[in-house]
Amino acid sequence: MDRRELAGFLRSRRERITPADVGLPAGPRRRTPGLRREEVAQLAYISTEYYTRLEQARGPRPSREVLAGLTRALRLSDAERTHLHYLAGAPPAPPSGPSREVRPSILDLLRRLPYAAALVLSAAYEVIAHNDLAAALLEDFSALPRHERNFLRRTFLDARVGERQWYSRSGMEIFGRNAARHLRAAAARYPDDPEVATLVDDLLTGSAEFARLWAAYEMSVEPAPHKTFRHPLIGPLTLNCDVLDIADRDQRVVIYTADPGSPAEEALRLLSVIGTQRMDVPG
């Protein structure tokens, strides 16, 4: 435990937060920047005396519960939380399973892409966020139970996969090889997560195609800059596919776009208008 560095770090984080940031009144005679020590202690559910001793480099090693309270009270980022734990001599425990919490800035990015179909996948291929155009292109994952929002389950195990035909045959092969490689890596990173283990078992027993890809032990990722979809309403369309890694959350943002002036661009614009409505069902 580095008491001196911990004390300085806590003080610097406390001084950057205003009372309004945490819903407290400013009050009169506030002579120091940021929060008072007693306010941080109140928000962290610890005694003022204990917190004061931490800032004076005199406190005992904080427990993980105390560190969690300080993280919440001081509104620390993921990187700051990790730093706090190391200063306190208690390295953060590795996550037991893939993170499902999407950063607000990424959610805002999805909203700012009206003519791109974008979604966020967890390390286990669960669709944890998507925009309206992704729902129109693929399906509205928010309308599904969480268990069914997994991209691999919908691709390999859904009885309607033959009807949906998200990808062309060649695109499906590349996607499957990359997915098997990513899922194998996720299973190694989260060996104690029951959901990842169940997903792997279900795919291996329920899909001969995925079992074949899994058994190949393909460890290199193939680039797939284009994917051809076969949409039931507007037919086939070939889109650019870009994947952005969010390393600190072990997530990926998948963005499908069309070349300017192409038929696919017109198709995406049509999809943005009709959304997820069924044009083949009488109103």
QUIPELIN-V508107 format. One record per pair of residues at least 24 apart in sequence whose ideal C-beta (glycine too) atoms are under 6 Angstrom apart, sorted by sequence separation. I is the first residue (numbers start at 1). J is the second residue. D is the distance in whole Angstrom. If there is no record, write none. Layout:
I_J_D + I_J_D
This chain:
45_69_5 + 98_122_4 + 126_150_5 + 127_151_6 + 44_69_4 + 98_123_4 + 125_150_6 + 239_264_6 + 14_40_5 + 44_70_5 + 62_88_5 + 98_124_5 + 102_128_6 + 125_151_4 + 238_264_6 + 102_129_5 + 125_152_5 + 152_179_6 + 237_264_4 + 61_89_6 + 100_128_5 + 44_73_4 + 43_73_4 + 237_267_5 + 40_73_5 + 180_213_4 + 234_267_5 + 180_214_5 + 177_213_6 + 176_213_5 + 181_218_6 + 181_219_6 + 177_218_5 + 178_221_5 + 10_54_6 + 11_55_5 + 10_55_5 + 233_279_5 + 156_203_6 + 7_55_5 + 174_222_5 + 157_206_5 + 7_57_4 + 157_207_6 + 174_224_5 + 156_207_4 + 4_57_5 + 3_57_4 + 156_210_5 + 171_227_5 + 171_228_6 + 1_61_5 + 167_227_6 + 168_228_4 + 13_74_4 + 124_186_5 + 123_186_4 + 165_230_4 + 124_196_5 + 124_199_6 + 9_87_6 + 6_87_4 + 5_87_5 + 2_87_5 + 1_88_6 + 1_89_4 + 97_190_5 + 96_192_6 + 97_193_4 + 96_193_6 + 123_250_4 + 122_251_6 + 120_251_6 + 121_252_5 + 120_253_5 + 119_254_5 + 136_271_4 + 140_276_5 + 118_255_5 + 116_255_5 + 117_256_4 + 133_272_5 + 136_275_5 + 136_276_5 + 116_257_5 + 135_276_5 + 99_249_5 + 99_250_6 + 98_250_6 + 115_268_6 + 78_248_6
